[in-house]
Amino acid sequence: MAAMNIECTAVIQHRGKWWIGWVEEVPGVNSQARTRPALLSNLRSALREAIELHRKQALEGLEIPAP
């Protein structure tokens, strides 16, 4: 499978000791971490997993959640 470069909008907030964030374009892609770099890494990982799952669901003919 070829690599794909896409741009998404990550909403990031610092609340107390935690950084929280989510990707606006993909429902369910959210995370939290103690540091901003860790949060960004978590969000990238969650986004990759969501895209992989949606791709698999599409190939199997399953319904993919709308954004």
Buried (B, 14 or more C-beta within 10 A) or exposed (E): EEEEEEEEEBEEEEEEEEBBBBBEEBEEBBBBBEEEEEBBEBBBEBBEEBBEBBEEEEEEEEEEEEE
